[in-house]
Every structure is written in C-alpha cells, then in structure tokens.
Amino acid sequence: MLDERLLQILVCPACRASLEYKERRKVLICTGCSTRYEVRDGIPIMLPDEAPPAG
C-alpha cells in the first residue's frame, strides 16, 4: 500500500492531473489522460516511457 501523504502530492508527469491508486492491481491511473503507472514493491514507476498506452 502507498502512503496516503504520497498519493496526495503525486501527479501525472504527462498531463499533471491527479492519480487514483488501485491497490488490488498495484497501479496508479491518471484521472486526466488515463495513463497507468505500475507500482513495484511499493514504489510508483512514474516514467511515461514505461507506462502502457492509455485505454
């Protein structure tokens, strides 16, 4: 699980929108552009080049 304080300050690096954490899938989803960012071992991987295409 990600720290709630961290979730409050993280934004999508692609469009600067807020992120929604899906704990079961271990992914952060951008509320603006729908890009998904994987969370590995509790660390968000916020690299747009490693994010799967939105969809």
Secondary structure as GFF3:
##gff-version 3
##sequence-region A 1 55
A	DSSP	alpha_helix	4	9	.	.	.	ID=ss1
A	DSSP	beta_strand	19	22	.	.	.	ID=ss2
A	DSSP	beta_strand	27	30	.	.	.	ID=ss3
A	DSSP	beta_strand	36	40	.	.	.	ID=ss4
A	DSSP	beta_strand	43	44	.	.	.	ID=ss5
A	DSSP	three_ten_helix	48	50	.	.	.	ID=ss6
###
